[in-house]
Structure formats: C-alpha cells, structure tokens
C-alpha cells in the first residue's frame, strides 16, 4: 500500500509539473498571439512606431506651392500626414494632381517616407497644428500618439 501511495504521489506530482509547463506554454502562445494582434493593428494603421516629428523642411516646400497657403506635416515611421489650407479655401479632399505634388515635395525631404496622406479638412488642419505645437514644445508623445492615431484613422479610414 505504501508503494502504491508513493507511486500515486509521484504520478500526481508529474502531472502537476507537466500541467504547469503546459499552462506556461499556452500562456506564452497567447502572449505571442496578443503581441501579433497588436502589431497587426499597428501595421494596419501604418503607425507601428511611437516616433513623431514635425517635418519643417517638408512644410516649407509645400507652402512654396502656389495653391497652398499653409501646411503642417507630421512624420511617423515611414508615413507623413499633411494638413493643408489651400489658397482657394477648398476643404476636404485635395485634387489628385496637387496631392501628388505635395507627396513629391514631402518625399524629397526624407528618403524613408513611403506614404503621404493629405487632407484639407478643417478639423484635421486644426488638430495637426495642435499636435505640431505639442511636439515642438517637448510634450510627452505617448498619449499624444494614441490620440493622433485615432484622428488619422477618422480622416484616412482606408489607409493601409
């Protein structure tokens, strides 16, 4: 009987240890899956880096275009987000030919930029100005980056 009890305890201990190992493995797999989901969402938003900077040189080049009165450009990772006030005060979508010119100006200032998103939506223009001011004043980027991502998703919902 004593031997049977020891075998039972040994089997129970092995099962317990194995079970914990399997739980750790499952937990690690879940953690990996969750990290992948976060990464996929970030990649979908094209903002998988919390680096944000105001692109002054790109802003200057855009403002030199005859149809643009004012521009704000914020760069995150390989993307540039451009808010423009046009001379004719049109709001919303920017003509394709002007958007292409703006994109060319931005990309000419930074070889890393792959995507340029342009809007003359008044709310976007105002928010981009606020974000630019906060970035240049040295405000913490963490919370600002999350708010910026939400704004970008509203203005450019189909951005991939």
C-alpha positions as CSV (number, residue, x, y, z in Angstrom):
1,X,0.0,0.0,0.0
2,X,2.9,2.3,0.9
3,X,4.4,1.8,-2.6
4,X,1.1,2.5,-4.3
5,X,0.7,5.8,-2.4
6,X,4.2,6.8,-3.4
7,X,3.5,6.0,-7.0
8,X,0.2,7.9,-6.8
9,X,2.0,10.9,-5.3
10,X,4.8,10.7,-7.9
11,X,2.3,10.5,-10.8
12,X,0.3,13.4,-9.3
13,X,3.5,15.4,-9.0
14,X,4.5,14.7,-12.6
15,X,1.0,15.6,-13.8
16,X,1.1,18.8,-11.8
17,X,4.5,19.8,-13.1
18,X,3.6,18.8,-16.7
19,X,0.3,20.7,-16.3
20,X,2.1,23.9,-15.2
21,X,4.5,23.6,-18.0
22,X,1.7,23.3,-20.5
23,X,-0.1,26.2,-18.9
24,X,3.1,28.3,-19.2
25,X,3.4,27.2,-22.9
26,X,-0.3,28.1,-23.5
27,X,0.2,31.4,-21.8
28,X,3.3,32.2,-23.8
29,X,1.4,31.2,-27.0
30,X,-1.4,33.6,-26.0
31,X,1.1,36.3,-25.2
32,X,2.7,35.8,-28.6
33,X,-0.7,35.9,-30.4
34,X,-1.7,39.0,-28.5
35,X,1.6,40.7,-29.4
36,X,1.0,39.8,-33.0
37,X,-2.5,41.2,-32.9
38,X,-1.2,44.5,-31.5
39,X,1.5,44.5,-34.2
40,X,-1.1,43.8,-36.9
41,X,-3.3,46.7,-35.7
42,X,-0.3,49.0,-35.6
43,X,0.8,47.9,-39.1
44,X,-2.7,48.4,-40.4
45,X,-2.6,51.9,-39.1
46,X,0.9,52.4,-40.6
47,X,1.9,53.8,-37.2
48,X,3.8,51.0,-35.6
49,X,6.4,53.3,-34.1
50,X,5.7,56.0,-31.5
51,X,8.2,58.4,-33.1
52,X,6.5,61.6,-34.2
53,X,8.2,64.6,-35.6
54,X,7.3,67.8,-37.3
55,X,8.8,68.0,-40.8
56,X,9.6,71.7,-41.1
57,X,11.5,71.3,-44.4
58,X,8.6,69.5,-46.0
59,X,6.2,72.1,-44.7
60,X,8.3,74.9,-46.2
61,X,8.4,73.1,-49.6
62,X,4.6,72.5,-49.6
63,X,3.9,76.1,-48.7
64,X,6.0,77.2,-51.7
65,X,3.4,75.6,-54.0
66,X,1.2,78.3,-55.5
67,X,-2.0,76.6,-54.4
68,X,-1.1,76.1,-50.7
69,X,-1.4,78.8,-48.1
70,X,-0.3,76.8,-45.1
71,X,0.8,73.3,-44.3
72,X,1.5,71.1,-41.3
73,X,3.4,67.9,-41.7
74,X,3.9,65.2,-39.1
75,X,6.0,62.2,-39.8
76,X,5.6,58.8,-38.0
77,X,7.8,55.9,-39.0
78,X,7.6,55.8,-42.9
79,X,4.4,57.9,-43.1
80,X,3.8,61.6,-43.5
81,X,0.5,63.2,-42.6
82,X,-0.1,66.6,-44.3
83,X,-2.8,69.1,-43.4
84,X,-3.1,71.9,-45.9
85,X,-5.0,75.2,-46.1
86,X,-5.5,75.9,-49.8
87,X,-5.5,79.3,-51.4
88,X,-9.0,78.8,-52.7
89,X,-10.2,77.7,-49.2
90,X,-11.5,74.4,-50.5
91,X,-11.9,71.8,-47.7
92,X,-11.8,68.0,-47.6
93,X,-10.3,66.1,-50.4
94,X,-7.3,67.6,-52.3
95,X,-7.2,67.3,-56.0
96,X,-5.2,64.3,-57.1
97,X,-2.6,66.3,-59.1
98,X,-2.0,68.6,-56.1
99,X,-1.8,65.7,-53.7
100,X,0.8,64.1,-56.0
101,X,2.8,67.4,-56.0
102,X,2.6,67.6,-52.2
103,X,3.7,63.9,-51.9
104,X,6.7,64.6,-54.1
105,X,7.7,67.6,-52.0
106,X,7.5,65.6,-48.8
107,X,9.4,62.5,-50.1
108,X,12.1,64.8,-51.5
109,X,12.9,65.8,-47.9
110,X,13.1,62.3,-46.4
111,X,14.0,59.1,-48.3
112,X,12.4,57.0,-45.6
113,X,8.9,58.2,-46.2
114,X,6.8,55.7,-48.2
115,X,3.2,57.0,-47.7
116,X,1.9,60.6,-47.7
117,X,-1.6,61.3,-46.6
118,X,-3.0,64.7,-47.4
119,X,-6.2,66.5,-46.3
120,X,-7.6,70.0,-46.2
121,X,-10.3,69.0,-43.7
122,X,-10.6,72.0,-41.3
123,X,-10.7,69.8,-38.1
124,X,-7.7,67.8,-39.3
125,X,-5.8,71.1,-40.1
126,X,-6.5,72.4,-36.6
127,X,-5.6,69.1,-34.9
128,X,-2.3,68.8,-36.8
129,X,-1.4,72.4,-35.8
130,X,-2.0,71.4,-32.2
131,X,0.0,68.2,-32.5
132,X,2.8,70.1,-34.1
133,X,2.9,72.7,-31.3
134,X,2.9,70.0,-28.6
135,X,5.7,68.0,-30.3
136,X,7.8,71.1,-30.7
137,X,7.3,72.2,-27.1
138,X,8.6,68.8,-25.9
139,X,5.3,67.4,-24.6
140,X,5.3,63.6,-23.9
141,X,4.4,61.8,-27.1
142,X,2.9,58.6,-25.6
143,X,-0.7,59.8,-25.0
144,X,-0.4,62.2,-27.9
145,X,0.5,59.4,-30.3
146,X,-2.6,57.4,-29.4
147,X,-4.8,60.5,-29.9
148,X,-3.0,61.2,-33.2
149,X,-3.7,57.6,-34.4
150,X,-7.4,58.0,-33.7
151,X,-7.5,61.3,-35.6
152,X,-5.6,59.8,-38.6
153,X,-8.0,56.8,-38.7
154,X,-11.0,59.1,-38.8
155,X,-9.6,61.2,-41.6
156,X,-8.0,58.4,-43.6
157,X,-10.1,55.3,-42.8
158,X,-9.0,53.3,-45.8
159,X,-5.2,53.9,-45.3
160,X,-3.4,50.7,-45.4
